[in-house]
């Protein structure tokens, strides 16, 4: 999973070690930079999104998932964050559910299968105010989920066979609509 989180640092080190472009390369490099701006997630640009009550991931955030991913959500229940190698639902991806089961439990799933870790989180979401969260990943395959302003995660799981994560999707489910603020 964490190749996506680490890809940004790797690309930065490669770019800084490249020789300066020649005048012939300037047009190409300018086009490449514009393309990269549209692909990569911008952790310093606020991206506000909304969902209807349909359980359908939206993959319209700009590119690579930073670690930690920070966001705020306002929803009655079932805030879901998808972590994927592509900007679409895959058979092999992670799903972080906050406020599932009627806003009483949170859990992490892989491949949209069984709950791999599950914790009681009654009232963690609100449909009247934004609540902040973060999701972190590490090279050993650990996914951590915490509340904004708290360093200790309320939920954590280590995947013995980590999946690559490059894109972040979001949705709500079970009749809940939602408003999201990513990196705001």
N, C-alpha and C positions, 0 to 999 in steps of 0.2 A: 504494500500500500504506500509505502513511504517514499518510493522513488519519485512520485509526484511532488511530495513535500520537499524532497532534496533536489529535484531537478532545477529549481530556480537558482539555488546556490551554485550548482555545477555549471549552469549556463553563464552565470555572472563571472565565474573564474575563467571560463573559456573566452568570453568576450573581452575581458580585460587583458588577456595574454595575446590577442590577435594584433598584427601590425596595423598601423594606421592605413586607412583606405587611400587608394590613389584617386585622382580626379575622375578616372573612368568608372570607379566603383561607387561614387557618391550617389548617383541616381538609384542604383540597385540597392545600396544600403538604406537609403531613405525609404524606399518601398518596403524593404524587409522590416525596418523598425515600425512602420505603420501596421504591417501585418501582425507583428509580435504584440503591439499594443492591443489589438483586437482579440488576440488569442489568450493572453495571460491575464489571470485574475489581478485586479488592482487593489491591494489591501488598503490603500490610502484614499480610495474613491468610494464614497457612499453609494450603495446600490440598493434602492428600495423596490420591493416587489410585493405582489398580492396573489393569493390563490382563491379559487372557488372551492366548493366542497367535494370536487372530484379528486379521487386518489390518483394523481398523475404527476410524475416528476416534471419540473420545469428545469431545463438545462441552459438558461439564457444568461447566466452570470458569466462575466469575462474570465475565462480560462482556469489556470492552474490554482489548485487549492493551497493556500498558505497554511502553515502550522504555527500557532494555532489559528484556526478559523474562528472569527468572532462575529456574532450576529445577535440581533434582538428579534423577538417574535411576539405577536399578539394574536392569540387564538384560544378558543374554548378547550381544545384537546388535540392530540395527535399531530404535533409538529414533527415533520420527518425530513431528515437531511440524508441525501444519497451521496456516496463517495465512489466515484467510478473512474475507470481508465479512459473512458470516452464520454462525449457529451450526450449520452443517452442511457437508458436503462440497459443493463447487461445482466446476464445470468450470474456473473461473478462480480459483485460489488458489495459495499457495506451500506446498511441502513441504520441510522441513529434515530430512534423514536423517543421523543420527549413528551410526556403527558399523555401517553397511550392509555388504553383501557379506561376511558372516561376521565382523563386527567388524574389518574391515580398511580401509574407505573411508567417507568422509562426503561428502554432496553436497546441492545445492540444486536443486529442480525447480520449474517453474511449470506450472500446469495438469496436474500429475501426468504430465508428458511427459518429454522428454529431460533428462538431467543438464546443467545450465547451468554449474556449476562442480563439480569433483570433486577431492578431496585424499586422500592416503594418511593414514590414522589408525589404524594397527594397535594393538589393545588399548585403544582409547579408552574402552570401556565395561567394566563388571565386573558379574558376576551375584552377587557377594558383598558389594560395598560401593557406596554412593552416590557418584556422580561429578557435580560441579557444572558447569553451562553457562550461557551467556547468549546471547540473540539480540537484536540491535539493528537498528533501521531508521532511515533518515534521509530527509529530504524529497527528496533527489536520486534516490531509488530504490535506495539501497545497503542490502543485507541483510548483516549481519556476524554471525558465530557464533564464540564464544570459550569458553575454559575458565574456570571460576570461579577468581578470583584472578589472572587474566592479562588485561591490557588490550588486547593485540594479538590480533586475531581469527585463528583458524587457517583460516578460510574466509570468503570475501567475494565478493559479486556485485552488480552494479548493473543494475537493470531499466530499460531506456530508456522503458518505459511502465508505471510502477508501478501495482499493484493496491491497492484499499482493503483495509486490515486492521483488523478490529474484534475478532474472536474468535480464540481459541487452542484448537486441538484437539490430542490426543495419542493415540499408539498404539504398539504394537510389531508386529513382523511376522516371518515365516519361522520360526515355532515358538518365538519368544522371548516370555516373559512379562515384565512390568516393573512396577516401583514408581516413582512420581514424587512429588516434593515441589516445589510451586510456591510461590515467595516464602517459604520457610521459613528 
